[in-house]
Amino acid sequence: MRLQEFTRPPARGRTLLAALAALALAGCLPGPDYHAPEMALPARYARLAPAPVVSPALQTWWTGFHDPVLDRLIAQGLSGNVSIAIAEARLREAAAMAHRAGSMVSGSLTQSRTNGSFGSAGDQTTVGLTAGLMGAQQRGIEAALDRLSAAGYGVQDARLKLIGSLAQAYVTLRFYQASLAEQQASLVSRRETLDRIRVLLQSGEVTRLDELRAEALVADAQAALPQTQANVLRQVSQIATLVGVPSAMLDTDLTYRGRQPRLAAPGGIGVPADLVRRRPDIRAAERAYAAAVADIGSAIGARYPSLSLTGQIVAPATPGYLLTRTLTAGLVLPLFDQPGLAAAVNVARARADQAYQTWRGTVLQAVEDVETALAQVAGARAAAQAADRAVKLDVEALALSRQLLTGTGSVTVLDVLDREQALTTARATAASARRDEALSAIGLYVALGLGPEAGAEAGAKAGSGQP
């Protein structure tokens, strides 16, 4: 990022400025130099063998749903989400702060037109420089640039979380829509069973109690519909909020198309050390720690003496007029502020310790997120397979029970009603299992830090000051 450009002073002024700048920068910068934090991490995740690094192609993992509606929603969310907009505003703020820090260390120089000494117009240049604090100011620039980089990673983290949240909300919407479709199908089936029981009741083959039980099952199915419909509307509203518009202005068709989205979990997940390089929240925490270390140098530098220089040059507009130059230099000794400045150094060191522990905690949480997601993926996949098989068995059992009820009479009405209830429960369980399978896969991708411009690309973009 280029620092602000200033008007060049006259030749003698430039010589003096260069001398003072060299004097200020001759010594070592105050405070500790930054070293990237390190943390012992296992070579694999718990109970899992080491796996290859995740393919960069999986940074657009949500396209694995093969759902153009979801792709469109994510594109809208990346451009309209409120959290991303806030993160981008923080990035612009950090860029402005870094620019200001660079402008402060380069000194100040202004040029204006004023009246000359003998009543004629002249050129006046005022030069100001504080030399003794340039080391501290250089640390301030380092801190500002580190915070700029952290803000860049903050944007990437906001985008990754938006993609994960939007994908999860979409999967949940399809779950409620599938549940609604299953409940409506169950209502049709139960009414069909009730009609058959009423025919048998007229012939005296069943009792009024059997009819009442069948009517109760129909009423139960009708009672479940309104709440599921409300859940559908609630998910639509949540999706609209994530996209950044009111639900009434959401122009994406979310009509249910008869299937729940499914997503395969990544085959290779890498090792825990990969998270340190890839997850934007870890990278942001590391840059925040770097900024906190630089703040220590700024606080230490504030305890040193500083040399200030101010000057004024008045040049005549035409030959023959007097050229006036004034120069004032002063040494600032912060003698009486030393107790407070020493306390400021201790504050900066404590904040750096906090930033380091925050980084460690972020790394540990990331490893936990991945291991938890891995366990959820394995469990959800097994549950979905078992639930699908249970639905097939219950469908066959209900069909056979109805056949026997109106044929040989070897089953009772209660048996048929039990099969109705079992099939409804199995379908609901299967829909829930498919939802959990997709949600767990999404959670794993997010925990791995996979998303657009992940890892080093985010750092390069953040360092350039681009939102």
ZAMARGU-4260 file (C-alpha; in steps of 0.2 Angstrom, whole numbers, plus 5000, padded with zeros to 4 digits):
<rodrens>
0) 5000/5000/5000 | 5007/5017/4995 | 5009/5030/5009 | 5002/5047/5006 | 5013/5058/4994
5) 5018/5075/5000 | 5025/5091/4992 | 5045/5090/4991 | 5054/5103/5002 | 5068/5114/4995
10) 5085/5106/4993 | 5092/5112/5010 | 5076/5106/5019 | 5077/5089/5011 | 5095/5087/5016
15) 5091/5091/5034 | 5076/5080/5034 | 5086/5065/5027 | 5099/5068/5041 | 5086/5068/5055
20) 5077/5053/5047 | 5094/5043/5046 | 5097/5048/5065 | 5080/5042/5070 | 5081/5025/5061
25) 5100/5022/5065 | 5096/5012/5081 | 5086/4996/5082 | 5067/4996/5083 | 5060/4996/5100
30) 5052/4981/5108 | 5052/4963/5103 | 5053/4957/5085 | 5038/4946/5080 | 5040/4927/5078
35) 5026/4917/5071 | 5018/4907/5085 | 5020/4888/5086 | 5010/4875/5094 | 5012/4856/5095
40) 4999/4847/5085 | 4996/4828/5081 | 5000/4821/5065 | 4982/4815/5062 | 4965/4818/5069
45) 4959/4806/5084 | 4957/4788/5078 | 4960/4793/5060 | 4975/4789/5049 | 4984/4804/5041
50) 4975/4809/5025 | 4980/4818/5009 | 4978/4837/5009 | 4961/4842/5003 | 4960/4846/4985
55) 4959/4865/4981 | 4944/4861/4969 | 4934/4858/4985 | 4935/4876/4989 | 4918/4877/4980
60) 4911/4862/4989 | 4893/4868/4989 | 4892/4864/4970 | 4893/4846/4975 | 4874/4847/4979
65) 4872/4850/4960 | 4858/4862/4965 | 4857/4878/4954 | 4845/4886/4967 | 4858/4884/4981
70) 4872/4891/4969 | 4861/4906/4966 | 4857/4909/4984 | 4876/4908/4989 | 4880/4920/4975
75) 4867/4933/4981 | 4873/4930/4999 | 4891/4934/4995 | 4886/4951/4988 | 4872/4956/5000
80) 4875/4948/5017 | 4875/4960/5031 | 4889/4951/5041 | 4900/4951/5026 | 4897/4970/5022
85) 4902/4974/5041 | 4918/4964/5039 | 4922/4973/5022 | 4919/4990/5031 | 4931/4984/5045
90) 4944/4980/5031 | 4942/4998/5024 | 4944/5005/5041 | 4960/4995/5044 | 4966/5000/5027
95) 4963/5019/5032 | 4972/5016/5049 | 4987/5009/5040 | 4987/5023/5028 | 4986/5036/5042
100) 5000/5027/5052 | 5011/5028/5036 | 5007/5046/5034 | 5012/5050/5052 | 5029/5042/5051
105) 5033/5052/5035 | 5032/5068/5043 | 5021/5083/5037 | 5024/5096/5024 | 5013/5109/5018
110) 5014/5123/5005 | 5003/5138/5003 | 5003/5156/4996 | 5005/5170/5008 | 5010/5189/5008
115) 5028/5192/5008 | 5039/5202/5020 | 5037/5218/5009 | 5019/5216/5005 | 5021/5205/4989
120) 5015/5188/4987 | 5027/5174/4991 | 5028/5155/4993 | 5028/5148/5011 | 5033/5130/5015
125) 5031/5123/5033 | 5041/5108/5038 | 5038/5097/5053 | 5046/5081/5059 | 5047/5071/5075
130) 5063/5061/5074 | 5065/5052/5090 | 5049/5043/5089 | 5051/5036/5072 | 5056/5019/5079
135) 5040/5018/5089 | 5030/5024/5074 | 5037/5011/5063 | 5031/4998/5075 | 5014/5007/5074
140) 5015/5004/5055 | 5018/4986/5058 | 5004/4984/5070 | 4992/4994/5058 | 4997/4982/5043
145) 4995/4967/5054 | 4977/4973/5059 | 4974/4976/5040 | 4979/4958/5036 | 4968/4952/5051
150) 4953/4961/5044 | 4956/4954/5027 | 4955/4936/5035 | 4940/4942/5044 | 4931/4945/5027
155) 4936/4928/5022 | 4929/4921/5038 | 4913/4930/5036 | 4911/4923/5018 | 4915/4905/5024
160) 4902/4906/5038 | 4889/4914/5026 | 4891/4899/5014 | 4890/4887/5028 | 4875/4895/5036
165) 4866/4897/5020 | 4869/4879/5014 | 4863/4873/5031 | 4847/4884/5031 | 4844/4878/5013
170) 4846/4859/5018 | 4834/4862/5033 | 4821/4871/5022 | 4821/4856/5010 | 4820/4844/5025
175) 4804/4853/5031 | 4797/4853/5014 | 4801/4834/5012 | 4793/4832/5029 | 4777/4842/5023
180) 4776/4831/5008 | 4778/4815/5018 | 4765/4821/5030 | 4753/4824/5016 | 4756/4807/5009
185) 4753/4799/5026 | 4737/4809/5027 | 4731/4802/5010 | 4736/4784/5016 | 4728/4785/5032
190) 4712/4791/5024 | 4713/4776/5012 | 4714/4765/5027 | 4699/4773/5035 | 4689/4771/5020
195) 4693/4752/5019 | 4689/4751/5038 | 4672/4759/5035 | 4668/4747/5021 | 4672/4732/5033
200) 4662/4740/5047 | 4646/4740/5036 | 4648/4721/5034 | 4651/4719/5052 | 4669/4713/5050
205) 4676/4727/5061 | 4670/4737/5076 | 4667/4755/5079 | 4683/4755/5090 | 4693/4751/5074
210) 4685/4765/5065 | 4689/4777/5079 | 4707/4772/5080 | 4708/4775/5061 | 4700/4792/5063
215) 4712/4797/5076 | 4727/4793/5065 | 4719/4804/5052 | 4717/4818/5064 | 4735/4816/5070
220) 4741/4818/5052 | 4731/4834/5050 | 4737/4842/5066 | 4755/4840/5061 | 4753/4850/5045
225) 4752/4868/5051 | 4767/4867/5062 | 4778/4860/5047 | 4771/4873/5036 | 4776/4887/5048
230) 4794/4879/5049 | 4795/4880/5030 | 4790/4899/5031 | 4803/4902/5045 | 4817/4894/5035
235) 4812/4905/5020 | 4814/4920/5031 | 4830/4914/5037 | 4837/4912/5020 | 4831/4929/5015
240) 4840/4937/5030 | 4856/4928/5026 | 4855/4934/5007 | 4852/4951/5014 | 4834/4955/5009
245) 4817/4954/5017 | 4808/4937/5013 | 4795/4946/5003 | 4809/4952/4991 | 4817/4936/4989
250) 4816/4932/4970 | 4823/4915/4970 | 4810/4901/4967 | 4811/4889/4983 | 4797/4877/4977
255) 4800/4859/4983 | 4806/4848/4969 | 4804/4831/4977 | 4821/4828/4984 | 4832/4832/4998
260) 4849/4839/4994 | 4863/4827/4998 | 4882/4830/4999 | 4897/4818/5000 | 4910/4822/5013
265) 4928/4825/5007 | 4938/4810/5006 | 4955/4818/5010 | 4955/4830/5025 | 4973/4833/5028
270) 4981/4835/5045 | 4978/4847/5060 | 4993/4857/5055 | 4984/4861/5038 | 4971/4871/5048
275) 4984/4884/5054 | 4987/4888/5036 | 4970/4887/5029 | 4956/4893/5042 | 4954/4911/5041
280) 4949/4913/5059 | 4966/4906/5064 | 4975/4917/5052 | 4966/4932/5058 | 4970/4927/5076
285) 4989/4925/5072 | 4989/4943/5063 | 4980/4950/5079 | 4994/4943/5089 | 5007/4950/5078
290) 4999/4967/5079 | 4999/4966/5098 | 5018/4962/5098 | 5021/4977/5088 | 5011/4987/5100
295) 5024/4983/5113 | 5037/4991/5103 | 5026/5007/5101 | 5024/5008/5120 | 5042/5005/5123
300) 5047/5018/5110 | 5035/5031/5118 | 5047/5031/5133 | 5062/5037/5123 | 5067/5055/5120
305) 5061/5063/5104 | 5068/5077/5093 | 5056/5088/5085 | 5060/5100/5070 | 5049/5114/5063
310) 5054/5126/5050 | 5047/5140/5039 | 5053/5146/5022 | 5046/5162/5014 | 5052/5164/4996
315) 5050/5180/4986 | 5039/5181/4971 | 5051/5192/4961 | 5070/5194/4962 | 5076/5207/4975
320) 5065/5203/4989 | 5072/5196/5006 | 5071/5177/5008 | 5067/5172/5026 | 5071/5155/5034
325) 5067/5150/5051 | 5071/5134/5060 | 5066/5127/5077 | 5072/5111/5085 | 5068/5104/5102
330) 5071/5089/5112 | 5056/5081/5121 | 5060/5071/5137 | 5046/5062/5144 | 5053/5062/5161
335) 5037/5065/5172 | 5027/5053/5161 | 5038/5038/5164 | 5027/5029/5177 | 5012/5030/5166
340) 5022/5025/5150 | 5030/5010/5160 | 5012/5004/5164 | 5007/5006/5146 | 5021/4994/5141
345) 5015/4982/5154 | 4997/4983/5147 | 5004/4980/5129 | 5013/4965/5135 | 4998/4958/5144
350) 4987/4961/5128 | 5000/4952/5118 | 4999/4937/5130 | 4980/4937/5128 | 4981/4938/5109
355) 4993/4923/5109 | 4981/4913/5120 | 4967/4918/5109 | 4977/4911/5094 | 4980/4895/5104
360) 4962/4893/5108 | 4957/4896/5090 | 4968/4882/5084 | 4962/4870/5098 | 4944/4874/5093
365) 4947/4871/5075 | 4954/4854/5078 | 4939/4850/5089 | 4927/4856/5076 | 4935/4844/5063
370) 4935/4829/5074 | 4917/4833/5080 | 4912/4835/5062 | 4920/4818/5057 | 4911/4809/5070
375) 4895/4817/5065 | 4898/4813/5047 | 4901/4794/5051 | 4886/4793/5062 | 4874/4802/5050
380) 4879/4792/5035 | 4876/4775/5044 | 4859/4782/5051 | 4853/4788/5034 | 4857/4771/5026
385) 4848/4762/5040 | 4833/4774/5039 | 4831/4771/5020 | 4830/4753/5023 | 4817/4754/5036
390) 4806/4764/5025 | 4807/4751/5012 | 4802/4737/5024 | 4788/4747/5032 | 4781/4751/5014
395) 4781/4732/5010 | 4773/4728/5027 | 4759/4740/5026 | 4754/4734/5008 | 4754/4716/5014
400) 4744/4720/5030 | 4731/4728/5019 | 4730/4714/5008 | 4728/4701/5022 | 4715/4712/5030
405) 4703/4712/5015 | 4708/4694/5010 | 4711/4680/5022 | 4708/4690/5038 | 4723/4684/5047
410) 4728/4702/5053 | 4717/4714/5062 | 4713/4732/5059 | 4725/4736/5074 | 4739/4728/5064
415) 4736/4739/5049 | 4735/4754/5059 | 4751/4750/5068 | 4760/4748/5051 | 4753/4765/5046
420) 4760/4773/5061 | 4777/4764/5059 | 4778/4769/5041 | 4775/4787/5045 | 4788/4787/5059
425) 4801/4778/5047 | 4798/4791/5034 | 4801/4805/5046 | 4816/4797/5053 | 4823/4795/5035
430) 4820/4813/5031 | 4829/4819/5047 | 4844/4807/5044 | 4846/4814/5026 | 4846/4831/5033
435) 4859/4827/5046 | 4870/4818/5034 | 4870/4834/5023 | 4872/4846/5038 | 4887/4835/5045
440) 4896/4836/5028 | 4893/4855/5027 | 4900/4856/5045 | 4915/4847/5040 | 4919/4858/5025
445) 4917/4873/5036 | 4928/4866/5050 | 4941/4862/5037 | 4941/4881/5032 | 4937/4877/5014
450) 4929/4891/5004 | 4933/4904/4991 | 4950/4912/4992 | 4955/4901/5007 | 4972/4901/5015
455) 4987/4911/5008 | 4976/4919/4994 | 4966/4928/5008 | 4982/4934/5016 | 4989/4941/5000
460) 4972/4950/4996 | 4972/4957/5014 | 4990/4963/5013 | 4986/4973/4998 | 4972/4982/5006
465) 4959/4975/4994 | 4941/4971/5001
</rodrens>
